[in-house]
């Protein structure tokens, strides 16, 4: 992968261009994705009503439009890990300095990012307490307590929570924020073989979140020794690619921790032969970064583009009344359409606000990325049909009322698949095979994703 993070890059653009885009709708973005990617991204997440900036740098409000996406992914992942007999739990937000110290070796590199509580009211705390940046040190002392014999294994826990990492470089909503939401799984096994299997099972679930839900193609892989989690044995990840920046983004990680933490936290058990043995551990996480990657990959100059599977509103139904038309008839047809779709399990809503024009509403819901818009005007009413417009490519399709549910379902599936196909094609077009350092540097400057020979040896 060329680099490991998406960056806010790009230069300031001319005012003339800004106006040009805005003029079309009165609502539009002032930055184009291709011209000023970083500014474009900030504008999209705010104007789509996913994010509100907060008065603490690097912290963002997740508005319902974003939270709904997180909940839909959770609705997939949580039952999947429950099928794997992983149980949910919740450990405290605070970490005592003692346990953090215990893990010094690998925490050292991360230490500047750990936030501390030092006061209650005006009084200094006797001992400052850390806010979890991740929960190994919070959880593992209790794994040591709870695991005694081989019958206590495997111990497989997950928690849905927030973590705080006081980042200093380039905060970006979803991608790099000082507080974020994630799930963190922490499992302990009697054997390395069991741990190895789970690492890849979880990685496959992460691939499915990206590819099946967010329609973002990812590459599964094993990190180099330099890039792995220092506290673990090996790290696997799914990596996405942002064509506009030419950067890879780490999408989610699934680590085999080996026995390093078992040693540090004395997580031992008596095996079947009555001998003392150390557990094998894994940890794995995906975070709200997933949403940022999705925005970067699919968004366009009209705003957000949501894959239907994660859109809290999949279909927006907009009445298009004309002066002398049967306005009430149109409104009733819209209501009936929404009801029919909702009954079929499709997430549909209508926009009946009478202080906005249909054109304004089109732009508004395009900005918010709703996959399908249905317009109903006097002609549609007369013909017992509705007109659908796809967010991904702008295509318009007339749908007879009798075929509404089937056609809409088909269209949503097509949009989902098309978003993935287009994203994959764009990514694959960026792949460059290189053999020399000169070629490598050149390809990197051309925002390519590089495939290069790799010896995995340090010199
Ligand atoms: C920041 C401050 C302190 C990352 C940190 O990836 C500690 C850390 O340990 C830290 N940033 N990490 C690595 C996290 C490893 C691991 N934890 C459980 C995961 C998956 C979930």
Boltz pocket constraint, residues with backbone or C-beta under 6 A from the ligand:
constraints:
  - pocket:
      binder: B
      contacts: [[A, 106], [A, 107], [A, 110], [A, 111], [A, 113], [A, 114], [A, 133], [A, 134], [A, 135], [A, 136], [A, 164], [A, 165], [A, 183], [A, 184], [A, 185], [A, 229], [A, 253], [A, 255], [A, 283], [A, 284], [A, 285]]
      max_distance: 6.0
